[in-house]
Amino acid sequence: MKYKVIALLAVVVLSGCATQQNRDPWEGYNRAVFKFNQVTYDYALIPMAKGYDYVVPDPVQLGIDNTYNNILEPGRIANDLLQWNFDYVWRDTARFVANTIFGVFGLFDVAKNMGLPRRVQNFGFTMAKWGYRYSPYFVVPILGPNTFGGSAGDLVDTVFNPLSYNAVAPRLVSWSAYGVYKANEGVQYLSLYEKLMNSSIDPYVAARNAYLQNYDYNLDKTLQIKPINTAKTQHFDSDAEVLDLLDQPSN
């Protein structure tokens, strides 16, 4: 497994063909996968998500989101260390301890009320810290918008996920937990997705712009980089609806 991760990271570094001016060098591939995802969402995943939302009460959905994200907290701490951000290290460690002990293994987000909010953090951001800043936009089958570095980072982050190890949880349990978490997450973005599909002239462009701008915002916030607005927006196609889509809280 570790050799696959190393090989993938090497591909990521060597394939850094995206620049600040062109974040979507693989648009042909991305559009094809985007269309495939649309069909899959419309005829399978969205009906399932609506059924899930109807059956599972909102407090339970919130508890699932809190619990799984608490499991992901060690990965955030590991990336804090890799980014040499020791202020984040102690804050995320305190958050993990507080939610695990006082929040019933993360079921309740008590740390948020203690001034320790959940932050967006992953290995994709760590690679950006090391210099792989402008990773190409990359649409993943089923999972949707991402960057190539972010996708590789997701693979690396599984190393830090306790559920990835059979000694902690059988493979069926870990994959089931991940599936429930993603279904739960999909419900949260369902209305946003439908708004984007129904109100945009080119849904692909709107989805790409919204994702990249939100991704860059979270990356700059995590790495404490002063944003340069012109560098982020001047090369994107304009789409007024994107501004509304970006007006949402981050995880």
C-alpha positions as CSV (number, residue, x, y, z in Angstrom):
1,M,0.0,0.0,0.0
2,K,2.7,2.5,0.9
3,Y,4.5,1.9,-2.4
4,K,1.2,2.8,-4.3
5,V,0.9,6.0,-2.3
6,I,4.5,7.0,-3.0
7,A,4.0,6.2,-6.7
8,L,0.8,8.2,-6.9
9,L,2.5,11.2,-5.2
10,A,5.3,11.0,-7.7
11,V,2.7,11.2,-10.5
12,V,1.1,14.2,-8.8
13,V,4.4,16.1,-8.6
14,L,5.4,15.2,-12.2
15,S,2.0,16.0,-13.6
16,G,1.8,19.5,-12.2
17,C,0.7,21.0,-15.5
18,A,-1.9,23.2,-14.1
19,T,-0.9,26.8,-13.5
20,Q,-2.5,29.8,-11.9
21,Q,-3.8,30.7,-15.4
22,N,-5.2,27.3,-16.3
23,R,-6.7,25.2,-13.5
24,D,-8.6,22.9,-15.9
25,P,-6.1,21.4,-18.4
26,W,-8.1,18.1,-18.5
27,E,-11.5,19.7,-19.4
28,G,-12.4,17.0,-21.9
29,Y,-12.1,14.2,-19.4
30,N,-13.7,16.3,-16.6
31,R,-16.7,17.1,-18.7
32,A,-17.2,13.5,-19.6
33,V,-17.1,12.3,-16.0
34,F,-19.3,15.3,-15.0
35,K,-22.0,14.1,-17.4
36,F,-21.7,10.5,-16.1
37,N,-22.0,11.8,-12.6
38,Q,-25.1,13.8,-13.5
39,V,-26.9,10.7,-14.8
40,T,-25.8,8.7,-11.8
41,Y,-27.0,11.4,-9.4
42,D,-30.3,12.1,-11.1
43,Y,-31.4,8.4,-11.5
44,A,-29.8,6.7,-8.5
45,L,-28.1,8.8,-5.8
46,I,-30.5,11.7,-5.5
47,P,-33.5,9.5,-5.0
48,M,-31.5,7.5,-2.4
49,A,-30.4,10.7,-0.7
50,K,-34.0,12.0,-0.5
51,G,-35.1,8.7,0.9
52,Y,-32.3,8.8,3.5
53,D,-33.2,12.3,4.4
54,Y,-36.9,11.4,4.8
55,V,-36.1,8.4,7.1
56,V,-33.2,9.7,9.1
57,P,-34.0,12.6,11.5
58,D,-31.9,15.8,11.3
59,P,-30.4,15.3,14.8
60,V,-29.2,11.8,13.8
61,Q,-27.7,13.2,10.6
62,L,-25.9,15.8,12.6
63,G,-24.6,13.1,15.0
64,I,-23.3,11.0,12.1
65,D,-21.5,14.0,10.6
66,N,-20.0,14.9,14.0
67,T,-18.9,11.3,14.8
68,Y,-17.2,10.6,11.5
69,N,-15.5,13.9,11.5
70,N,-14.2,13.2,14.9
71,I,-12.7,10.0,13.5
72,L,-11.0,12.1,10.9
73,E,-9.5,14.5,13.5
74,P,-6.2,12.5,13.9
75,G,-5.6,13.0,10.2
76,R,-6.0,16.7,10.6
77,I,-3.5,16.7,13.4
78,A,-1.0,14.8,11.3
79,N,-1.3,17.3,8.5
80,D,-0.9,20.2,11.0
81,L,2.4,18.6,12.0
82,L,3.4,18.1,8.4
83,Q,2.7,21.8,7.8
84,W,4.7,22.8,10.8
85,N,1.7,24.6,12.3
86,F,1.9,23.9,16.0
87,D,-0.9,26.3,16.9
88,Y,-3.2,24.1,14.8
89,V,-1.7,21.0,16.4
90,W,-2.7,21.8,19.9
91,R,-6.1,23.3,18.9
92,D,-7.1,20.2,16.8
93,T,-5.7,17.9,19.5
94,A,-7.7,19.7,22.2
95,R,-10.8,19.5,19.9
96,F,-10.3,15.8,19.4
97,V,-9.9,15.1,23.2
98,A,-12.8,17.3,24.2
99,N,-15.2,15.8,21.7
100,T,-14.1,12.2,22.3
101,I,-14.4,12.5,26.1
102,F,-17.2,15.0,26.7
103,G,-18.9,14.7,23.3
104,V,-19.5,10.9,23.6
105,F,-16.8,9.9,21.0
106,G,-17.7,12.9,18.9
107,L,-21.4,12.5,18.7
108,F,-21.8,16.0,20.0
109,D,-19.5,18.8,18.9
110,V,-18.8,20.3,22.3
111,A,-15.4,21.7,21.2
112,K,-17.1,24.2,18.9
113,N,-18.7,25.9,21.9
114,M,-15.2,26.0,23.6
115,G,-13.8,28.1,20.7
116,L,-12.4,25.1,18.8
117,P,-14.3,24.9,15.6
118,R,-13.8,22.2,13.0
119,R,-11.4,23.2,10.2
120,V,-10.8,22.1,6.7
121,Q,-7.5,20.2,6.6
122,N,-6.1,17.4,4.5
123,F,-2.9,16.2,2.8
124,G,-3.8,18.1,-0.4
125,F,-3.3,21.3,1.6
126,T,0.0,19.9,2.9
127,M,1.2,19.4,-0.7
128,A,0.2,23.0,-1.4
129,K,2.3,24.0,1.6
130,W,5.2,22.2,0.1
131,G,4.8,24.0,-3.2
132,Y,2.2,22.0,-5.2
133,R,-0.1,25.0,-5.1
134,Y,-2.2,25.0,-8.3
135,S,-3.3,21.4,-8.6
136,P,-5.4,20.7,-11.7
137,Y,-9.2,20.5,-11.4
138,F,-10.2,16.9,-11.4
139,V,-13.7,15.4,-11.4
140,V,-13.9,12.0,-9.6
141,P,-16.5,9.4,-10.8
142,I,-19.4,9.4,-8.3
143,L,-17.6,11.6,-5.7
144,G,-17.6,14.7,-7.9
145,P,-15.4,17.8,-8.0
146,N,-11.9,17.8,-6.6
147,T,-8.4,18.6,-7.5
148,F,-5.8,16.1,-8.6
149,G,-3.7,16.9,-5.6
150,G,-6.8,16.7,-3.4
151,S,-7.6,13.3,-4.7
152,A,-4.1,12.0,-4.0
153,G,-4.3,13.7,-0.6
154,D,-7.5,11.8,0.1
155,L,-5.7,8.5,-0.5
156,V,-2.8,9.5,1.8
157,D,-5.3,10.7,4.5
158,T,-6.6,7.1,4.7
159,V,-3.3,6.2,6.4
160,F,-4.4,8.5,9.3
161,N,-8.0,7.2,9.5
162,P,-8.3,4.6,12.3
163,L,-11.1,2.9,10.5
164,S,-8.6,2.0,7.7
165,Y,-7.0,-0.7,9.8
166,N,-8.6,-4.1,10.3
167,A,-7.4,-4.2,13.9
168,V,-9.7,-1.3,14.6
169,A,-12.7,-2.2,12.3
170,P,-13.4,-4.9,9.8
171,R,-13.3,-3.8,6.2
172,L,-17.1,-4.1,5.8
173,V,-17.6,-1.8,8.9
174,S,-15.1,0.8,7.7
175,W,-16.6,1.0,4.2
176,S,-20.2,1.0,5.5
177,A,-19.3,3.9,7.9
178,Y,-17.7,5.8,5.0
179,G,-20.8,5.1,2.8
180,V,-23.2,6.4,5.4
181,Y,-21.1,9.5,6.0
182,K,-21.0,10.3,2.3
183,A,-24.7,9.8,2.0
184,N,-25.2,12.0,5.0
185,E,-22.9,14.6,3.4
186,G,-24.7,14.4,0.1
187,V,-28.0,15.3,1.7
188,Q,-26.5,18.5,3.0
189,Y,-25.5,19.6,-0.5
190,L,-28.6,18.3,-2.3
191,S,-30.4,21.6,-2.5
192,L,-27.2,23.3,-3.6
193,Y,-26.6,20.8,-6.4
194,E,-30.2,21.1,-7.7
195,K,-30.0,24.9,-7.7
196,L,-26.7,24.8,-9.6
197,M,-28.1,22.4,-12.2
198,N,-31.3,24.4,-12.7
199,S,-30.0,27.9,-12.7
200,S,-26.7,27.8,-14.6
201,I,-26.2,28.2,-18.3
202,D,-23.3,25.8,-18.2
203,P,-23.6,23.7,-15.0
204,Y,-20.1,22.3,-15.5
205,V,-18.5,25.7,-15.5
206,A,-20.6,26.8,-12.5
207,A,-19.6,23.7,-10.5
208,R,-15.9,24.0,-11.4
209,N,-15.8,27.7,-10.5
210,A,-17.7,27.3,-7.3
211,Y,-15.5,24.4,-6.2
212,L,-12.2,25.9,-7.1
213,Q,-13.0,29.3,-5.5
214,N,-14.3,27.6,-2.3
215,Y,-11.3,25.2,-2.3
216,D,-8.8,28.1,-2.7
217,Y,-10.6,30.0,0.1
218,N,-10.3,27.1,2.5
219,L,-6.7,26.4,1.5
220,D,-5.7,30.1,2.0
221,K,-7.5,30.1,5.3
222,T,-5.8,26.9,6.5
223,L,-2.3,27.8,5.3
224,Q,-2.9,31.4,6.4
225,I,-2.1,32.8,3.0
226,K,-3.3,36.3,2.1
227,P,-5.7,35.8,-0.8
228,I,-5.1,37.5,-4.1
229,N,-8.5,37.9,-5.6
230,T,-7.4,38.6,-9.1
231,A,-5.3,35.5,-9.2
232,K,-8.3,33.4,-8.4
233,T,-11.0,34.9,-10.5
234,Q,-9.7,36.6,-13.6
235,H,-9.2,33.4,-15.6
236,F,-12.6,31.8,-14.8
237,D,-15.7,32.1,-17.0
238,S,-18.2,34.4,-15.4
239,D,-21.4,32.9,-13.9
240,A,-23.4,35.1,-11.5
241,E,-25.1,32.1,-9.8
242,V,-21.7,31.0,-8.5
243,L,-21.7,33.9,-6.0
244,D,-24.8,32.5,-4.4
245,L,-23.4,29.0,-4.3
246,L,-20.3,30.2,-2.5
247,D,-22.3,31.8,0.3
248,Q,-22.3,28.6,2.5
249,P,-20.5,27.5,5.6
250,S,-17.4,25.3,5.2
251,N,-17.0,22.0,7.2
